[in-house]
Amino acid sequence: MGPVFIAGMGISCALGPGTSRVEQRLRESVSGIRKGSSGYRANLELDSPVNLEGVLADAGVGEELRLDEKVSRAVSRGKRWSNRSSNAFQITLSVALEAWLKSLDYLNEVNSDRVGLVLSGGWPGVDFLESESLRMQEQPGLLHPRLGYAMWDTHLSGAIADMFEINGYGLNVGGASASGAIAVAEGARLVRSGEVEACLVVCPMKALSEIEWAALGKLGVLASMAPNQDTPPGPCDRQSRGLVPGEGCVALVLVSELLFASAPESRRSRSACALVGQANLQSATAGPEPSSAAEASCYRKTLDSAGWEAEDVDYISLHATGTPAGDQAEVRALQLVFDFSNGKGPALNATKGTMGHTWTAAGGIGAVVTALQLGGRFLHPNWNMTDPIDPDLLWVGNTAQPFGGRRALSMAYGFGGVHVGLALEWRPGSQYSETNQALESGSLRSREGVV
């Protein structure tokens, strides 16, 4: 399976807005989980409304690019769609803007009908419909006509397409907690197939409604409060008693190998992260029960897709939520596929241990954090892990550590038997020339030959 390159990323989560800030806090072993009156949470701490000009500053956009007509139009349209929209809607647009800005060197080379858009998770959420229903009951005369189109899942994707003038293939996908990973996989599939040259993948922020909170509480998956603990035991710890709800969203711009090779000279020597394999399989269940066999199968299919053996993997970003049944099943799947004897096997950590469970965005956040670690040459810690389910596995400790590996897996699972694996590989700048040499020799067709 050919590589698809990550040209730019955006993120907002409990560690803050922006990839640079999140990477810094991961390096510093900071946790975004806090103890509140209603339990443990990993919530965003952002001003409302979201300042889109602030995204330009955080992304390092200079004055010349700020005045660029295309950038000005994107910010102006984003403000228009943000007006009277929910906080989750605004945050999602800001994250998409960060990824888009960081990819302009590539996107400026592509016609708008050759850029695709993939969104994960169902939009709008139940919280939106619930709040509008209450408002209608209280003041029926104030129901705005725009709700007639804003209630559909195409409203957010349409706003993003308008904001960035995207006219290519569009897709909304779902898969519970694996939705974000499915979106990344489908975006890569679109680029790899030649349907588009670049694809913006957005994993929106999911805000839970009161009925969803109550249902998850009844299911028994939320972390129980510990009287003398400001933060709960981390995922895959024997003492963990449930997941910590989090808020967050991410976006990625994926580009073809040909477009990557045709980048401006300033980008030619840079390193980059590539998606080189993926798997998506359904196990025969409609419930929340985890399956070690299905997870092991997903590992194997992902490895096959990338052309790797188990021993080729340097690091795995686990789905690991903190629920005892889920974590135990995941550890068992690892034992079935990888050899951890005598200190061998891939390094392991769980992002939900610091950012909480971000629901439908979680799989996308896992992929972005994996790419940040590969590129940053470090691994974030497993916060509050003192008694791992299997101490013989290669768990990252309670502080960040240097990392020299290149190949990683990012795993995501969802209720209803959804299992997704992504294989990511760090390509140092020296390897970038391989694609350019193939392009120049004629063994790889130029972009002009496929447009």
C-alpha positions in Angstrom: 0.0 0.0 0.0 1.5 3.3 -1.1 2.2 6.1 1.4 -0.1 9.0 2.0 1.6 12.0 3.7 0.3 14.2 6.5 0.9 17.8 5.3 -0.7 19.6 8.3 -2.5 19.0 11.5 -4.7 20.9 14.0 -5.8 20.0 17.5 -7.7 21.3 20.5 -8.0 19.3 23.6 -7.6 19.5 27.4 -3.9 20.2 27.0 -4.8 23.3 25.0 -5.3 24.5 21.4 -2.7 24.0 18.7 -0.3 21.2 17.9 2.8 23.1 19.2 1.2 23.6 22.6 -0.1 20.1 22.9 3.3 18.6 21.9 5.0 20.8 24.4 2.7 19.6 27.2 3.0 16.0 26.3 6.8 16.4 26.5 6.4 18.0 29.9 4.3 15.1 31.1 1.3 17.4 31.8 -2.1 15.8 32.3 -5.3 17.6 31.3 -7.5 15.6 33.6 -9.0 17.4 36.6 -11.3 16.4 39.5 -14.5 18.4 39.7 -17.8 18.2 41.6 -19.3 15.9 39.0 -16.3 13.6 38.6 -13.1 13.5 36.6 -13.0 15.5 33.4 -10.6 16.5 30.7 -12.3 19.6 29.4 -11.2 22.4 27.1 -10.4 25.8 28.6 -11.1 28.2 25.8 -12.7 31.6 25.3 -16.0 31.7 23.7 -16.5 32.7 20.9 -13.4 31.2 19.5 -11.0 33.8 18.0 -10.0 32.6 14.5 -7.4 35.4 14.2 -5.8 33.8 17.2 -5.4 30.5 15.2 -3.4 32.5 12.6 -1.0 33.6 15.4 -0.7 30.2 17.0 0.0 28.6 13.6 2.9 31.1 13.0 1.2 32.8 10.1 3.2 35.9 9.1 1.8 39.3 8.0 2.2 38.6 4.3 0.1 35.4 4.5 -2.5 37.0 6.8 -3.1 39.5 4.0 -3.4 36.7 1.4 -6.8 36.8 -0.3 -7.4 33.1 0.2 -6.6 33.2 3.9 -8.7 36.3 4.4 -11.7 34.7 2.7 -11.3 31.5 4.8 -11.3 33.5 8.1 -14.2 35.7 7.0 -16.3 32.7 6.0 -15.4 30.9 9.2 -16.6 33.9 11.2 -19.9 33.9 9.4 -20.5 30.3 10.0 -19.4 30.6 13.6 -22.0 33.3 14.3 -24.7 31.9 16.6 -23.2 28.4 16.3 -22.3 26.2 19.3 -18.9 26.3 21.0 -18.2 22.8 19.6 -18.9 24.0 16.0 -16.6 27.0 16.5 -13.8 24.9 18.0 -14.0 22.5 15.1 -13.7 25.3 12.5 -10.7 26.7 14.3 -8.9 23.3 14.4 -9.7 22.7 10.7 -8.2 26.2 10.0 -4.9 25.3 11.8 -4.5 22.1 9.7 -5.4 24.0 6.5 -3.0 26.8 7.1 -0.1 24.4 7.7 -0.8 22.7 4.4 -1.1 25.7 2.1 2.2 25.0 0.4 0.6 21.9 -0.9 -3.0 23.0 -1.3 -2.1 26.0 -3.4 -0.9 23.6 -6.0 -4.2 21.7 -6.3 -7.5 22.6 -8.0 -10.4 22.8 -5.6 -12.2 19.9 -7.3 -9.2 17.7 -6.5 -9.4 18.4 -2.7 -11.7 16.1 -0.7 -13.3 16.4 2.7 -14.1 13.7 5.2 -15.8 14.3 8.6 -16.2 11.8 11.4 -19.0 11.3 13.9 -22.7 12.2 13.6 -23.3 15.9 13.4 -25.2 17.5 15.0 -25.1 15.7 18.3 -28.0 14.8 20.5 -27.0 17.8 22.7 -27.9 20.2 19.8 -31.3 18.7 19.2 -32.0 18.5 22.9 -31.2 22.1 23.5 -33.2 23.3 20.5 -36.2 21.2 21.6 -36.1 22.8 25.1 -35.9 26.3 23.5 -38.8 25.6 21.2 -41.0 24.5 24.2 -40.1 27.7 26.1 -40.3 30.1 23.2 -41.8 28.4 20.1 -42.0 31.7 18.1 -38.2 32.1 18.2 -37.4 28.9 16.4 -35.0 30.1 13.6 -35.7 28.8 10.0 -32.0 27.9 9.6 -32.5 25.0 12.0 -34.3 23.3 9.1 -30.9 22.8 7.4 -28.6 23.0 10.4 -30.0 19.9 11.9 -28.5 17.7 9.2 -25.1 16.0 9.3 -24.1 18.0 6.2 -24.3 21.4 7.9 -20.8 21.3 9.5 -19.2 19.6 6.5 -20.8 22.2 4.2 -19.6 25.1 6.3 -16.0 23.7 6.2 -16.2 23.1 2.5 -17.4 26.7 2.0 -14.7 28.1 4.4 -11.9 26.4 2.4 -13.5 26.4 -1.0 -13.4 22.6 -1.3 -15.3 21.2 -4.3 -14.0 17.6 -4.4 -15.3 14.3 -2.9 -17.2 14.7 0.4 -18.0 12.1 3.0 -19.4 11.9 6.5 -18.5 8.7 8.4 -19.4 7.1 11.7 -18.2 4.3 13.9 -18.7 5.3 17.6 -15.3 5.9 19.3 -13.5 4.7 16.2 -15.2 7.3 14.0 -12.1 9.5 13.8 -9.8 6.7 12.8 -12.3 5.6 10.1 -12.3 9.2 8.8 -8.5 9.2 8.6 -8.5 5.8 6.9 -11.1 6.8 4.4 -9.3 10.1 3.7 -6.1 8.1 3.0 -8.1 5.7 0.8 -9.5 8.6 -1.3 -6.0 10.1 -1.8 -4.4 6.7 -2.6 -7.1 5.9 -5.1 -6.4 9.0 -7.1 -10.0 10.3 -6.5 -8.4 13.4 -4.9 -4.9 14.7 -4.5 -5.4 16.1 -1.0 -8.0 15.5 1.6 -9.0 17.5 4.7 -10.0 15.1 7.5 -11.9 16.7 10.4 -12.9 14.9 13.6 -15.4 17.3 15.2 -15.8 17.9 18.9 -18.6 15.8 20.5 -20.6 17.4 23.2 -22.7 15.0 25.2 -26.4 15.6 26.1 -27.9 15.0 29.5 -29.5 11.8 28.3 -26.2 10.5 26.9 -24.4 11.3 30.2 -27.1 9.4 32.1 -26.9 6.4 29.7 -23.1 6.1 30.0 -23.5 6.3 33.8 -26.0 3.5 33.8 -23.7 1.4 31.6 -21.0 1.8 34.2 -18.2 2.9 32.0 -17.5 6.3 33.6 -14.6 6.5 36.1 -15.7 6.4 39.7 -14.4 9.2 42.1 -11.7 8.3 44.5 -11.8 10.4 47.7 -8.0 11.1 48.0 -7.1 11.1 44.3 -7.0 14.3 42.2 -6.5 12.1 39.1 -7.7 8.5 38.6 -5.5 5.5 37.8 -4.5 5.5 34.2 -5.8 3.1 31.5 -4.4 -0.5 31.6 -3.7 -0.1 35.3 -5.3 -2.8 37.6 -6.9 -0.1 39.7 -8.6 1.7 36.8 -12.3 1.8 37.2 -13.6 3.6 34.1 -13.1 6.2 31.4 -12.6 9.9 32.0 -14.8 12.0 29.6 -12.8 14.6 27.6 -13.4 17.3 25.0 -11.4 17.7 21.9 -11.2 17.6 18.1 -8.5 17.3 15.4 -8.0 17.8 11.7 -5.4 16.5 9.2 -4.6 17.3 5.6 -3.5 14.2 3.7 -1.7 14.5 0.4 -0.7 12.1 -2.3 2.9 10.9 -2.8 3.0 12.8 -6.1 1.9 16.1 -4.5 4.3 15.6 -1.6 7.1 15.2 -4.1 6.1 18.3 -5.9 6.2 20.5 -2.8 8.1 23.9 -2.9 11.9 23.7 -2.4 11.5 24.9 1.2 9.7 21.7 2.1 11.9 19.3 0.1 14.3 18.5 2.9 11.7 18.2 5.7 10.8 15.0 7.4 7.2 13.9 7.4 4.8 11.2 8.7 3.1 8.9 6.2 0.1 6.6 6.5 1.2 3.3 5.0 -1.5 0.9 6.0 -5.0 0.6 7.5 -7.6 -1.9 8.5 -11.3 -1.7 9.4 -13.2 -4.7 10.5 -16.5 -5.5 12.1 -17.0 -8.2 14.7 -20.3 -9.9 15.1 -21.8 -7.9 18.0 -24.1 -4.9 18.4 -23.2 -4.3 22.0 -20.2 -2.8 24.0 -18.5 -6.1 24.7 -14.8 -6.1 23.7 -13.2 -8.9 21.8 -9.5 -9.8 22.1 -9.8 -12.1 19.0 -11.2 -9.2 16.9 -8.6 -6.8 18.2 -5.8 -9.2 17.4 -7.3 -9.7 13.9 -7.3 -6.0 13.4 -3.6 -5.8 14.4 -2.8 -8.5 11.9 -4.8 -6.9 9.1 -3.2 -3.6 9.7 0.3 -5.1 9.6 -0.5 -6.9 6.4 -1.8 -3.7 4.8 1.5 -2.0 5.7 3.7 -4.9 4.6 5.1 -5.2 8.2 5.8 -8.0 10.5 4.9 -7.7 14.2 8.5 -7.2 15.1 8.7 -4.2 12.8 6.5 -2.1 15.0 8.3 0.3 17.4 5.4 1.9 19.1 1.6 1.5 19.6 -0.9 4.1 20.6 -3.5 2.1 22.4 -7.3 2.6 22.3 -7.2 1.9 26.1 -10.1 3.8 27.8 -9.7 2.8 31.4 -12.6 0.4 31.6 -11.4 -2.9 33.2 -13.1 -5.2 30.6 -11.8 -3.1 27.6 -8.3 -2.7 28.9 -7.9 -6.4 29.7 -9.2 -7.4 26.3 -6.7 -5.0 24.7 -3.8 -6.4 26.7 -4.8 -9.9 25.7 -4.8 -8.9 22.0 -1.3 -7.5 22.4 -0.1 -10.8 23.9 -1.6 -12.7 21.0 0.1 -10.7 18.3 3.4 -9.4 19.7 6.4 -11.0 21.4 7.2 -9.1 24.6 9.7 -11.7 26.0 13.1 -10.6 27.2 12.3 -6.9 26.8 11.2 -7.2 23.2 8.1 -5.7 21.6 6.8 -2.2 20.8 6.5 0.6 23.4 3.0 1.3 24.6 1.0 4.3 25.9 -2.6 5.5 26.1 -3.5 9.1 25.1 -6.8 8.9 26.9 -4.8 8.9 30.2 -4.1 12.6 29.7 -6.8 13.9 27.4 -9.7 11.8 28.5 -12.1 10.0 26.1 -13.1 12.4 23.3 -15.8 10.1 22.0 -16.1 10.2 18.2 -12.9 12.3 17.8 -10.8 9.9 19.9 -9.5 7.8 16.9 -8.4 10.9 15.1 -6.7 12.4 18.2 -4.8 9.1 18.6 -3.5 9.4 15.0 -2.4 13.0 15.4 -0.7 12.4 18.7 1.1 9.4 17.2 2.3 11.6 14.4 3.4 14.3 16.9 5.4 11.7 18.8 7.0 10.2 15.7 8.0 13.6 14.5 9.1 14.9 17.9 11.2 11.8 18.6 9.6 11.2 22.0 6.8 9.2 23.7 4.4 10.7 26.1 4.0 9.0 29.5 1.3 6.7 30.9 -0.1 8.9 33.6 -0.9 7.4 36.9 0.1 3.9 35.9 1.5 2.2 38.9 0.2 -1.4 38.6 -0.1 -2.4 34.9 -2.3 -5.3 34.0 0.7 -7.0 32.5 4.0 -5.5 33.8 6.0 -7.5 31.3 4.8 -5.3 28.4 6.9 -2.3 27.4 4.8 0.5 29.0 6.2 4.0 28.8 6.7 5.3 32.4 5.2 8.2 34.2 7.3 10.7 32.4 8.0 11.3 28.7 11.0 9.6 27.2 13.2 10.0 24.1 12.2 7.7 21.1 14.2 6.7 18.1 11.6 4.5 16.4 10.0 5.1 13.0 7.0 2.7 12.7 3.8 2.9 14.8 0.3 1.7 15.0 -2.7 3.8 16.2 -5.7 1.6 17.3 -9.3 2.6 17.8 -12.3 0.5 18.7 -16.0 1.3 19.1 -19.2 -0.1 20.5 -20.9 -2.3 18.0 -17.8 -4.3 17.2 -15.9 -1.6 15.2 -12.1 -2.1 15.0 -9.7 0.2 13.2 -5.9 0.2 12.9 -3.7 2.8 11.3 0.0 2.2 10.4 2.2 5.3 10.4 5.8 5.6 9.4 8.2 8.5 10.0 10.1 9.4 6.9 13.2 11.4 7.6 14.2 14.2 5.2 16.8 12.0 3.6 14.1 9.6 2.5 12.1 12.4 0.9 14.5 12.4 -2.0 13.6 8.8 -2.9 10.2 10.0 -4.1 11.7 12.9 -6.0 14.3 10.6 -7.6 11.5 8.3 -8.7 9.5 11.3 -10.1 12.5 12.6 -12.0 13.4 9.1 -13.4 9.9 8.6 -14.7 9.2 5.5 -12.6 6.6 7.7 -10.8 4.3 9.7 -13.0 4.2 13.5 -12.5 1.0 15.1 -11.1 0.4 16.6 -14.5 0.0 13.0 -15.8 -2.8 12.2 -13.5 -4.8 15.4 -13.2 
